Each structure stands twice: as C-alpha cells, then as structure tokens.
Amino acid sequence: MDPKQKMVVAFAWYRPQQWQRVRDISSDADDLEENYEAWLRLAESKLIELRAAGLRVEKIDVNSEELVLWCNERGLELNAQARSRYAAEKLRDLDANNA
C-alpha cells in the first residue's frame, strides 16, 4: 500500500429518525446510547479520534430497513459486528461505483 494512502474506515452514521429504530431492532440495544443526542456526541468524538490517528473516515448513512434486510439475507444477528460489516460493505460498494 502506498504510504501516502490512508487506511479507510467505514463509520455507520444514523439520522435522528433512524437511530431509535436501529436501537429497537438491535440485539445489543442495552449497549447502545439511550438516545440520538448521546449517540451523536459519542460518534463525533470517535470521528475526531480516528481522524487524529491518521485514518480516513467515511460516514455511511444507515437505513434501518435496509440493514434488517441485509442481516436477514446473510443470517446475521443485528448487533455491533453486523452494523460494522454493513457499513464496510456499503463503503466498498460506493468505492467500486466511483472507481
């Protein structure tokens, strides 16, 4: 890999109307922030941390219903690992379409 290229991280990004739905359908809901505002504060802090570490971070807009279908098609439990895989796959798709 070219040392000038930054590692790219897909960051699952939620809109206010999607956050509660994702929380409601996730098997690890108890590990998620109680509300959108708390999630947003944590997410923005994490974005700053990742970028400060030299990573290129791409926000991946998550649609809760697409996420459910994606997990069902793959036989995955909807949890943090699945949400991360979904975001990474969406980023790969975006990069492939922009190549």
C-alpha positions, 0 to 999 in steps of 0.5 A: 500500500502506498504510504501516502494512502490512508487506511479507510474506515467505514463509520455507520452514521444514523439520522435522528429518525433512524437511530431509535429504530436501529436501537429497537431492532438491535440485539445489543440495544442495552449497549447502545446510547439511550438516545440520538443526542448521546449517540451523536456526541459519542460518534463525533468524538470517535470521528475526531479520534480516528481522524487524529490517528491518521485514518480516513473516515467515511460516514455511511448513512444507515437505513434501518430497513435496509440493514434488517434486510441485509442481516436477514439475507446473510443470517446475521444477528443485528448487533455491533459486528453486523452494523460494522460489516454493513457499513464496510460493505456499503463503503466498498460498494460506493468505492467500486461505483466511483472507481 
